[in-house]
């Protein structure tokens, strides 16, 4: 369940349903209807995520980014990715989450990967530990929406992906919450039969998301919510 609730300068809320994948980047699943770097009903493509040109896929490029940011982590860290898949080759993925842990399962920190409708990407380290979650407030410094200022901040609260997932990402304007967004879900086994069922339950998932984003933006524009040009 995905929820967006705008508080300022006007109140507006919408909800919709999706499914996301959780995968271990060292053990990508081999399941019918799910491809890796190849076309399928659903697929994961390395270049849809952090890509600094390093060979070795998503994990190698994520580690390269962490090294560039001078963030300490063990070389044998485990990385779980929570993300939307491509659907029939098409993808728009507003946000994905990397959860890093030691090989024994001890959580290390999380990284949020935010993508705007121009397909530009920015990563945010989320490393303040709370019970069963990672939290951090960071300057946005990234054009995400024409209805939020790049000078705003993100307040991330990323629950650990176990049997349940609870994520909150609030937009702060001048220190006050102006937009609340959240994702809540329950884990289900990754199997070919479930992917086939989800193809009918959530048809054209990625296309639905991009259409809804623009539809909600149009309604805000009609109601003359302040607009920030790129």
Residue pairs with C-beta under 8 A, 6 or more apart in sequence:
1 15
1 17
1 183
1 184
1 185
2 15
2 16
2 17
2 18
2 181
2 182
2 183
3 13
3 14
3 15
3 180
3 181
3 182
3 183
3 184
4 13
4 14
4 15
4 179
4 180
4 181
4 216
5 11
5 12
5 13
5 179
5 180
5 181
6 12
6 13
6 147
6 178
6 179
6 220
7 177
7 178
7 179
7 180
8 173
8 176
8 178
8 179
9 225
9 226
10 223
10 225
12 216
12 219
12 220
14 212
14 216
16 208
16 209
16 212
17 202
18 84
18 202
18 205
18 209
19 185
19 198
19 201
19 202
19 205
20 82
20 83
20 84
20 165
20 183
20 185
21 34
21 42
21 44
21 81
21 82
21 83
21 84
21 85
21 190
22 80
22 81
22 82
22 161
22 165
22 187
23 29
23 44
23 80
23 81
23 83
24 78
24 79
24 80
25 57
25 58
25 59
25 62
25 79
25 80
25 81
26 59
26 78
26 79
28 36
28 44
29 190
31 190
31 191
31 192
31 195
32 192
32 195
33 40
33 41
33 42
33 192
33 195
33 196
33 199
34 40
34 41
34 42
34 43
34 44
34 85
34 190
34 192
34 195
35 42
35 43
35 44
36 43
36 44
36 45
37 43
37 44
37 45
37 46
39 89
41 87
41 88
41 195
41 196
41 199
42 85
42 86
42 87
42 195
42 199
43 85
43 86
43 89
44 83
44 85
44 86
45 86
45 91
46 57
46 58
46 61
48 86
48 91
48 93
49 58
49 61
49 62
49 81
49 83
49 96
49 113
50 58
50 61
50 62
50 65
50 113
50 121
50 123
51 61
52 61
52 64
52 65
52 68
53 61
54 60
54 61
54 64
58 79
58 81
59 79
62 79
62 98
62 111
63 73
63 75
63 77
65 123
66 73
66 111
69 125
71 109
71 125
73 100
73 108
73 109
74 102
74 103
74 108
76 102
76 103
77 100
77 101
77 102
77 103
77 108
78 100
78 101
78 102
78 103
78 105
79 98
79 99
79 100
80 98
80 99
80 101
80 161
81 96
81 97
81 98
81 99
82 96
82 97
82 99
82 161
82 165
83 93
83 96
83 97
84 91
84 92
84 93
84 96
84 205
84 206
84 209
85 91
85 205
86 206
87 199
87 204
87 205
87 206
87 207
88 204
90 204
90 206
90 207
91 206
92 115
92 117
92 206
92 207
92 209
92 210
93 115
93 206
94 114
94 115
94 116
94 209
94 213
95 112
95 113
95 114
95 115
95 169
96 112
96 113
96 115
97 110
97 111
97 112
97 113
97 158
97 161
97 167
98 110
98 111
98 112
98 113
99 107
99 110
99 134
99 158
99 160
99 161
100 107
100 108
100 109
100 110
100 111
101 107
101 108
102 108
107 129
107 134
107 160
109 125
109 126
109 127
109 129
109 134
110 125
110 126
110 127
110 134
110 156
110 158
111 123
111 124
111 125
111 126
112 123
112 124
112 126
112 154
112 156
112 158
112 169
113 121
113 122
113 123
114 121
114 122
114 123
114 124
114 142
114 144
114 154
115 121
116 142
116 143
116 144
116 145
117 210
117 213
117 214
118 143
118 230
120 142
120 143
122 141
122 142
124 136
124 138
124 154
124 156
125 136
125 138
126 134
126 135
126 136
126 138
126 156
126 158
127 134
127 136
128 134
128 135
128 136
129 135
130 157
132 159
132 160
132 162
133 157
133 158
133 159
133 160
133 166
134 156
134 157
134 158
134 160
135 155
135 156
135 157
135 158
136 155
136 156
137 153
137 154
137 155
137 156
137 172
138 153
138 154
138 156
139 151
139 153
140 148
140 149
140 150
140 151
140 152
140 153
140 154
140 171
141 150
142 150
143 150
143 228
143 230
144 150
145 217
145 228
146 217
146 221
146 227
146 228
146 229
146 230
147 217
147 220
147 225
147 226
147 227
147 228
148 171
148 173
148 178
148 179
148 228
149 173
149 228
150 228
152 171
152 172
152 173
152 178
153 171
153 172
154 169
154 170
154 171
154 172
155 168
155 169
155 170
155 171
155 172
155 177
156 168
156 169
157 167
157 168
157 169
157 170
158 167
159 165
159 166
159 167
161 187
162 187
163 186
163 187
164 184
164 185
164 186
164 187
165 183
165 184
165 185
165 186
165 187
166 182
166 183
166 184
167 182
167 183
167 184
168 180
168 181
168 182
169 181
169 182
170 177
170 179
170 180
170 181
171 177
171 178
171 179
171 180
171 181
172 178
188 194
198 205
202 208
221 227
